[in-house]
Every structure is written in C-alpha cells, then in structure tokens.
Amino acid sequence: MNAQQVVEHYWQAMASNDFFEASQWLSEDCVIHWPQSKERIHGRDNFARINSEYPAHGRWTFAVEKLIGSGEEVVTHVKVSDGVIQATAITFHTIANGLICRQVEFWPDDYPAPEWRKAWVEYE
C-alpha cells in the first residue's frame, strides 16, 4: 500500500467515528502537532482519547476535498462537521512502514473579506 492509500484508509476510518480503530493507521509513537494551539499529541492512544472525548454535537463527518502525495509525504484538505461545527483541516502526513508517523495539522478559521479588496474579487 502506498502513502496516499494509507491516508485514504485513515480518513475512511475516521468517518466511522471509532477513533481507536482509526488510530490503528498511526504508528504507536506517532507525533501530531497542532501549531495554532501549540499542542503536540504523543502516541496513537492519546490521539484516540482526544478525539473520543471531544464534546461533539453529533457524529463527525469527514469529506476529503483534496489529497496530494509525493513519496512518503501526503497533504489533505478535509471538511469536518459534527452537524453544528463546520471546519476545515489541512493535514501534512508523513508515512513510515505503512503507518502515519507524523501529522502537522492546521484548522483555519473563516473570516470576513476585507472591504478594500472587493473591486478585485468575487464572493462565494
């Protein structure tokens, strides 16, 4: 299985909402870095517990918008929702020995477009 397929299987497992099962796509000693909050998660068990304990409003859905890979590096753009929260995750995955051993994940927030740019853009 190549690196892109590993990440595809990981996101499919995340969609099951069984985060302990999804964590099987992570190496036991994986490191997950959330730069925006300056947090690091060490180990797949901590990853599974954080996701299982999150105070969600419903089942999580994960829609992979884009997946790009080269060698053992894969980047994904994923839309995430629990029915109330609508979020985007940009994740940089590193694969070793058929498992994700490192993730760097960004959760960008939406923001209003600055008024001064409106002459040069269109709005969704």
Secondary structure, DSSP 8 states (H G I E B T S, - for coil): --HHHHHHHHHHHHHTT-HHHHGGGEEEEEEEEETTTTEEEESHHHHHHHHHHS--SS--EEEEEEEEEETTEEEEEEEEESSS-EEEEEEEEEEETTEEEEEEEE--------GGGGGG----
